[in-house]
């Protein structure tokens, strides 16, 4: 049996591979690298069906028939049916969040993540690393912009000390403008005192 292969990821991103003999259309919703799953709606002129559970699939055999109710596929089945699509899809970036006790002092748990970041850089042989500094809303806009820049630079220096090429690291700073946890202004929130590291 031949399938036109589609794989749906978080945010209903769908991959189409052309050049296959069309006998049946299949859409499978798979989680991203963080294990999160979005929702995808498959429609034709006869109706639509939504998939919101990981590794569930619907099939379309006729444009005049509503897509089939979703069924769960075993991972081995997905790997077999979609081996070509899975082999060419872009690798999802590694994403780390480091938290600070104060100023540029990392929490002990965040310090322990540094080897994991280095390992991910080495495994991917990455030359595209983004370090983004953030603060909570305590203090002025200018103060927090400067502090978030210092935090990003401090993490960049940690990575360089571990052998990462400086030219491979891009730093940005958002100050208090993009909190992870929404608060009023001038609120001390440990969950917002952070640096995000993205390894592509």
Secondary structure, DSSP 8 states (H G I E B T S, - for coil): ---EEEEEEGGGEEEE--SS--S-EEEEE---TTS----EEEEETTEEEEE-STTEEEEES-TTS-----EE--HHHHHHHTHHHHHHS----EEEEEEEEETTEE-HHHHTTHHHHHHHHHHHT-S-EEEEE---SSS-HHHHHHHHHHHHHHHHHHHHHTT--GGGEEEEE-TTSS-SS---TT---GGGSEEEEEE-
